[in-house]
């Protein structure tokens, strides 16, 4: 049966009204975003609508709102309403950072003489799978103001606790960074790619760390020449600096330092292991940013022993460093 032109228009209007009665939350669902945003993903601070163009990907939660490119007003209103109801969360760097005094104990206490770790204002820890499950909130109040977390080693191993520790430290308010244990039997470029693949690039994170040492427990028994060591380190660190926009910190131990690093990398910040004496005695002439003074620390929030560290500076220099110090300031903080 043929319908009149008037009837066709009437039926079309009723159908449109029925569709528009669907609640807005059924039409537009914008999923929540992680609080850990990476600088490799650019998210707008507010909704931006184009007058014409391709439909936004479904992953952005905007496809249904932009389904009709001819109707501009309705999509814009829907987007703004949804964004107001569920704002995106973006991690911001806090220049002010509460510093807790250290309440750590030590299973093997050392008398460091006149310059004790206790004289430094900012203490922190480094952890890996061997610490097991950590109560980060409790560890924070014990004086862990920062944490370096084991992420990777070689070109194919990820610490099984890295993701949990990475999230836990951040949630508890610690300043966090990740470190890579360098493997002398693997290409430096492969190791850099593996670290970058697994460690998020997040605002406010501490600079990445390359851990270089001789490890007699490793199945890699190579001990390259000093020239090869420095070249491998340079390749790895340059790639990390290009990706993260931060100059990597070099962690090392006394024997490896004596064999390879004396006089090398003067513009890089150093993190020095020295559990029997102040770094000025173990590494004469070397400027440093972090000092690992114990491998036998004890603290509430952790079962067993934990590595203890200090930052070389007072609270103000610590906050300046966190606030985005220049490369020169990072090294100058160690003077």
Buried (B, 14 or more C-beta within 10 A) or exposed (E): EEEEEEEEEEEEEEEEEEEEEEEEEEBBEBEEBBEBBBEEEEEEEEBEBEEEEEBBEEEEBBEBBBEEEEEBEBBBEBBEBBBEEEEBEEBEEEEEBEBBEBEBBBEEEBEBEEBEBEEBBBBBBBBBEEBEEBBBEBBBBBBBBBBBBBBBBBBEEBBEBBBBBBBBBBEBBBBBBBBBBBBBEBEBBBBBBBBBEBBBBBEBBBBBBBBBBBBEEBEEEEEEEEEEBBEBBEBBBBBBBEBBEBBBBBBBBBEBBEBBBEEBBEEBBBBBBBBEBBBBEBBEEBBBBBBBBBBBBBBEBBEEBBBBBBBBBBBEBBBBBBBEBEBEEBBEBBE
